[in-house]
Amino acid sequence: GFGAGDDGDGIVCRGLKAMVPEACVIVGNTVRRCAGSGLVAALVSKVRLVDNIVEEAGQRGIHLRSTLASLVSGNHVSRTGLEAPGRYDGIELTQSANGNTVTSNVCRLGGGMRAGIGVGPGCVDNQVGPNTVLP
């Protein structure tokens, strides 16, 4: 249930101690009601997160952390940020997530989501758009 803490991401693609190229392809999944983020890519490059559905995540719908040259496309994100309303974006790039393409996604804002798509400080050379953000 909600309020259970920060852990519990839905699907995670993560490098270990160094950047891992082409570590995964996450396509066509449905993730619902996880305490953490729905989809996470961390310390990887050249991965694809495509055509997934993420609903009712406690944190972000999709989180790219220290992720390079990757594609986030065709995903549907709704009702996220339920652990700490107003803190998390539907799709969020953080900690030097650089050179990524975020396009053709649909984010439906809800009571918890801060913004449809957020690019944090230190994240450069990302191509964001066109995407659809609905109320």
QUIFEN-V646574 format. One line per field, one symbol per residue. phi: phi as a letter, one per 30 degrees, with the letter a starting at -180 (. if undefined). psi: psi as a letter, one per 20 degrees, with the letter a starting at -180 (. if undefined). burial: 1 if it has 16 or more other C-alpha atoms within 10 Angstrom, else 0. A space follows every 10 residues. Layout:
# QUIFEN-V646574
phi=???
psi=???
burial=???
This chain:
# QUIFEN-V646574
phi=.dicjcdjdd bbcbdccbdc dhdabcbicb bbhcdcddbb bbhbbhcbcb hccbbhddcd dbbcbhcchc cbbidcbahc iddbeicccd bbcbhidbic cbbicbccdb dcddadbbcd dicbidcckd bcccd
psi=rqjjairlqf ppopreirpo qlhrpopkqp pqlqhcqgpp pplrqlrpop lqppqlqhdq gpooolpqlr poqjqppqlr kignpjhqrg ppprmloqkq poqkqppoqa hhpgrgppor qiorkqooqq rppq.
burial=0000000111 1111100011 1011010001 1111111111 1111111111 1111111111 1111111111 1111111111 1111110111 1111111111 1111111111 0111111110 0010010100 10100
